[in-house]
Amino acid sequence: MSFLKRLFGGGGSGEAAAPKEAAPAKQVEHKGFLISATPYKAEGQYQTCGVVSKEIGGVMKEHKFIRADRFAGLDDAVDISIKKGIQLVDEQGERIFG
């Protein structure tokens, strides 16, 4: 029964499955894009997560990403989240929003 409660939001360990609107741990600008690291705690470790954003034609576009990488320390997760965001920008540019 506890499995069903967790599945439908009635229980659990108190750790979020994914962040709703996490405040960025770090932000950097890269090639006109803003990359925000937003790692979150999952199963006792920090999950690689972030947002790539850019204003295009007066509209703020965002691409949220989550990767499978997890780290014991928040600083490591932040660093890798920023690197993954930079990699996305370098590989895809504005196509990331399409």
DOPAGU-702176 format. One line per field, with one value per residue (C-alpha): residue in one letter; residue number from 0; x, y, z. Coordinates in pm, 1 decimal. Each point is the difference from the previous one (the first is absolute). Example, Ala and Ser with C-alpha at 12.3 -4.5 7.8 and 13.67 -1.06 7.14 Angstrom:
residu [A|S]
num [0|1]
east [1230.0|137.0]
north [-450.0|344.0]
up [780.0|-66.0]
This chain:
residu [M|S|F|L|K|R|L|F|G|G|G|G|S|G|E|A|A|A|P|K|E|A|A|P|A|K|Q|V|E|H|K|G|F|L|I|S|A|T|P|Y|K|A|E|G|Q|Y|Q|T|C|G|V|V|S|K|E|I|G|G|V|M|K|E|H|K|F|I|R|A|D|R|F|A|G|L|D|D|A|V|D|I|S|I|K|K|G|I|Q|L|V|D|E|Q|G|E|R|I|F|G]
num [0|1|2|3|4|5|6|7|8|9|10|11|12|13|14|15|16|17|18|19|20|21|22|23|24|25|26|27|28|29|30|31|32|33|34|35|36|37|38|39|40|41|42|43|44|45|46|47|48|49|50|51|52|53|54|55|56|57|58|59|60|61|62|63|64|65|66|67|68|69|70|71|72|73|74|75|76|77|78|79|80|81|82|83|84|85|86|87|88|89|90|91|92|93|94|95|96|97]
east [0.0|285.9|113.4|-338.2|9.7|340.2|-113.2|-297.9|169.1|-112.1|338.4|366.8|331.4|-66.4|251.5|-133.5|-3.0|87.5|20.2|-302.5|156.4|335.5|208.6|316.7|308.3|216.2|-53.0|239.4|-35.5|130.0|-34.2|-302.1|-177.1|-55.5|81.3|-140.7|105.7|-294.0|110.3|-235.7|28.6|-107.0|56.5|265.0|198.4|-21.6|-148.9|146.7|-262.6|-15.1|-166.2|128.7|-179.4|21.0|-218.0|-95.1|-221.7|-103.1|-107.8|196.5|55.0|103.2|124.8|11.0|227.1|55.8|281.8|55.2|323.8|-16.3|256.9|52.7|83.8|-205.1|305.6|80.1|-361.4|-1.6|325.3|-120.8|-340.9|173.1|228.1|-297.8|-181.9|303.7|22.3|-366.5|53.0|316.1|-163.8|-349.4|-6.6|-349.6|-127.5|-22.5|-329.3|-162.8]
north [0.0|243.4|-33.7|126.3|286.9|110.2|-47.2|228.6|250.8|-132.3|-79.7|-29.4|113.1|371.2|36.8|148.6|-213.0|312.6|367.6|216.8|346.3|-39.5|311.4|-23.0|-104.2|173.9|184.1|73.1|174.7|-187.5|120.0|214.8|-281.1|-8.3|-336.2|-65.3|-297.6|-135.3|-337.9|-162.0|-269.6|-347.1|-319.4|163.0|148.6|306.9|-48.7|193.6|249.8|344.7|251.4|159.9|324.6|282.7|290.1|-40.6|258.3|147.5|-339.9|-187.5|-358.6|-276.7|-354.6|-204.6|-301.6|-284.1|-250.2|-336.0|115.3|18.2|128.5|-15.5|370.4|296.4|181.1|-288.9|-16.6|377.2|-14.1|-286.9|163.7|313.0|-208.2|-193.7|327.1|137.4|-323.4|30.7|359.6|-89.8|-298.6|135.3|376.8|147.7|-331.2|-114.6|190.1|-152.9]
up [0.0|72.3|-362.5|-119.5|247.5|-131.8|-357.9|47.8|230.0|335.5|148.6|-71.0|132.9|-38.1|-284.1|-318.8|-314.1|-199.2|84.2|-65.6|-6.0|167.9|49.1|-209.3|194.6|-262.9|-327.3|-285.5|-335.2|-303.7|-360.5|88.8|189.5|375.3|154.4|347.3|211.7|200.8|140.7|247.6|262.8|-110.8|196.1|218.1|-288.2|-221.8|-347.5|-293.9|-112.4|-158.3|-227.7|-319.7|-83.9|-250.4|-106.2|-366.5|-169.7|334.0|137.5|266.1|-114.6|242.7|-33.8|321.1|16.9|244.9|-36.3|166.0|165.7|380.0|247.1|374.7|16.9|-118.6|-142.5|-234.1|-119.6|-63.3|-198.2|-219.2|-51.3|-133.0|-224.4|-139.4|-71.4|-183.5|-198.5|-102.8|-115.6|-192.5|-171.7|-67.4|38.9|-41.9|-144.4|362.0|28.3|-306.8]
